[in-house]
Amino acid sequence: MYPFFQVLPSDAMAATLPVLLRAMRPRHWLKNGFVVAPALFSGHAFDPPALARVGAAAFLFCLASSSVYLLNDVLDREADRADPVKRLRPVASGELAAATALLAAALLAGSAFVTGIALGRGVLLSLAAYLAINVLYSLWLKKVAVLEAMLLAAGFVVRLVAGALAIDVEISHWLLICGFLLALLLAFGKRVPELDHPDARTPRYPAAFLTEAVTLLAGVTVIAYVLYTVAADTVAKFHTHALLYTAPIVLFGILRYLFLLTRSGSQDPTATLLADRPLLAAVLLWGALAGTIVFRAGGHP
């Protein structure tokens, strides 16, 4: 039993656990799917031992990301109370005490490090880098326009690196570029709903800037992915140009996201993915098709 629950009566513990779990935002754990991508693109999509290791690494990032969410909610609780959506978060609403949230954040981060010892120093260093980036973001750099979005995107690149280190494969520089650009697109996309409800702890971007940034990044991301699929080192590694066939799915997914963003403001990328069946189907289809192509082509580290 976690120490901070030992001081609570059993009825208080029973009431606190569901609230704490909600504050940990488990639906956002989908973002840690980035940790699995290196296994997919190194020919290990159907390799149980490799998938077990990247799965374990992804779980560690789930713990670490939840610790970051709890810290962020404590720091932002006053600003969140003025937001029509964020005011419902457990810390902002008063359902979860700030002290309990901070203690839980420390325990989650500590648990990730202790468990991560089994995956090696590389994964531990990746976890440390991820937490350092996010703590700096939450404490000081969240208000710096553009830099804050780049830091969020950097967190996804760290996930990719951690996945590669977990199974000891070389990660393509193209995969890092595509991952960073996609994450940067989603980071700026998150700021679009804030045009109607500005957040006191994040930059106030002009609407014209966000439109241009999202449009630019959408195009560059698709181009980067297409270049990756036909790059000489990619073709040499997988002995096929077939990955290019997945590019229309990527194009559809990004255009679908832009459509939802302009139509409804799209609260956040995770909520959009889970709520929109065509977008979710595109992501699943892309993963299955890309994994099959790489596996059948005999891709390996």
N, C-alpha and C positions, 0 to 999 in steps of 0.2 A: 504494500500500500504506500502511495506517495506520502511523504512526511507532512505536507501541509493539510492533508485530509485527516491525519491522525488526531488533530486538535478539534476537528469538527464532530458534532453529534451525528449519528447515523442518518437522521432525517435531513440534516443540512447537507451532508455529503451526497445523499441521493438527489437532492435538488441542485447541487452545484455541478455535478458531473455532466449532465446534459447541456447546461449553459456553457460550461467550459469547452465542451466538444464543439458547440456551435461557434464559439469565439475562435476556435482553431481553424475554422473554415475548411472542412474536409473536401468540399467540392472543388476547391482551388488546388487540391493535390494533383489534379489532372495536368497542371503545368509541369510537374516533375516527370511527365512522359518524355521530356527532352533528354533525361538521363538515359533512356532506353534507345534513343536514336542511333548512337554509335554501334550498338549491337546489330541494328537493322541494316546499316550500311557497311558492315564489315563481314556480312555473310553469316551472322550468328542468330538470325531471326528465328530459327527452329532448333537452336542449340540449347537444351535445357540447363546445363551447368552455367553457360554464359548468361542466359536469361535470369537464372537465379541470382547471380552476382549483381547484374544491373538492376534487378528488381529490389534487391536488398539496398543498393545504393539509392534508388529512388525513394524507398521507404525512409531512409535517413534524411533525405532532403524534405520529405513530408514533415518529419519532426522539426527540422530546422526552420522550414518556412512557417510552420504554425507558431514557433517561438517568435519569429519576426512579426507575424500578424498581431500577436498579443502585445508585444512591445509597442508596435505602431498604434494600436488601439488605445493604449494607456496614454501615450504622448499626444494623441489627437483627440482625446475624449471631449474636450471643450469645443473644438471646432466641429466635431461630428454631431454634437447635440443641436447644431444649427442647420444640419443637412436633413432634408426630408426622408432620405433613405438610410444614411449612416447613423442617424440618431437611434435606430433600432438595434444597433450592435450592442452586445451584452455589457461592455464596459461603459459605453456612452449612456446607455439606458439605466445604468445602476444595478443591473441584474448580477453583474460580476464585479467584485471589488478590485480596485486597481492593484492592491498588494497581492491578492491571490493570482491575478493575471501575470504579474511580474515574476512571482515565484514559479508559476507553471512554465513560463517562458524559459527561465533558467534551467528547470528540470528537463524540459524537452531538448534544449540545446545540449545539455550535458549528456543526456541519454544518447543523442545522435553521435557524439564524439566517442563515448565508451563503446557503443555497438560498432562504430565504424572502424575500430582497431582491427577487426577481423578482415576488413577489405583492403588494408594497406595504407601506407603513408600518403600516397597520392590522393586517395579519396578523402582522407582526413584534412589534407591541405586545401582541397577543393571546398570542403565544408567550412573551413576557417575563412577562406576567401569570400565565400557566399555570405556568411554571417557578418564579416567585417564590412562588406559593401553595403549590406542592408542596414546595419547599425549606423553607419555614417550617413546613409540616406535618411533614415528616420530622425536622427538627432539634428543634422545640420544641412544636408545637401538637398533636401526635398523641395526647398523653395527656389533653387537655382534653375531657371528655365533652360530647357534642352538637356543640360547635364543630368537632371533628375531622370529624364526618360532614358538617357544613355546608360545610367547606372542600373535601371530596371532591366534593360536589355542585356547588360553585362552579367546579371545574375543568371540569365538563361544560357549564356555562353559557358559559364562555370559549370552548369548542369551537364552540358554536352561533354566538357572536358572530364568531369567526374565519371561519366558513363564509359568513356574510352579508357580511363585509368583503371576502372573496376575490372575490366576484362583484358587489360594490357594490349590494346590495339592502337594503331596510329590513326588519328582522326584527320580527315581531309580538311584542308584550309577552306575549301569551298563550302563544306558543311558548317564550319564556324561562321563564315560570312553570311550564308543563307539564314542560319539560326539567329544571328545578331540582327539582321535586317527585319526578319519577321517579328522578332520580339520588340524591336523599336517601333514598327508599325502598330503593334498592339498597345504599346505604351502610350503613344500619342492618341490612339483611338480611345483609350480610357479617359482622356481629358475632354473629349467632345461633350459628354453629358454635363460636365462641370461648367459649360458655357451658360447653362440655365441656372445652375446652383453652384456658384463659385465656392471653392474650398479655401479657407483661410490659410491652410498649411501647404498648399500647392500653388505653382505659378498660374497667373491668369493669362492664358494665351489668347491672342486675338483670333476670332473665328476664321478669318482669311488665312492666317498662318497655319492653323490646324488642318484646314482643307488642303492647302498646298503640301504640307508635310506628309499627310496621310496618302495623298495622291502620288506624290513622288516616291515614297517608300513602297507603296503597293507595286508600282511599275518596276522599280529597281529590284525588289525581291523576286518577282517573276523572272526577270532577265537573269539574275544571278543563279536561280535554280536551273533554268534552261542551260546556261553556260556550264554549270556543274555536271549536268547529265551528258553533255557532249565533250567535256574536257578530255584531253588526251590521257591524263592519268586515270580518270574515271573509267574510260573505255578499256584502257590497258588492264586495270584491276579486275573489272567484271567481265571482260571479253565480250561486250555487247553494247549496242546503242539503245537497248530497249528501255532504259530508264527515261528516255525522252518521252515515251508514251504516257508517263505519269504527269507530264507538264500541264496538259489540259485540266486535270483534276485540281492541281495547285492553282491554276488560273481561275477556275470556277470558285474554289474556296475563298480566295482573296476577294474576288468581285462580289461574291455573296456576302462576305463580311462587310464590305464597303456599302453594299445595298442596305443591309440591316442598320449600319451605323448612321446613314443619312436618313433612313426612314423613321427610326424610332429612338435614336440616340444610344442604343445598346449599352446598358449599364456597365458591363465589363465583359471581356472576351470569354471567360469561362461560362458565365450565364448565357451568353449568346450561343456558344457551342452546344450547351446542354438543351437549350430551348428550341433551337432551330434544327429540325430533322434533316433537311437537305445539306446543311453545313456539316452536321455530325456524320451523315452518311458519306460525304466527300472525304472527310478526314479518315474514317475507317477504311474506305475503299482505297485511298492512297496508301495507307499503311500496309494493307494486305497485298496490293499489287506490287509496290516497291519491294517489300520483303520477299515475295515470291520470285520476282525477277532476279534479285541479288542472289537468292539461294540457288535457283536453277542455273544461274550463270557460274556458280562455283566461286563466288566472292569469298575472300578470306583476308585476314589481317596481312 
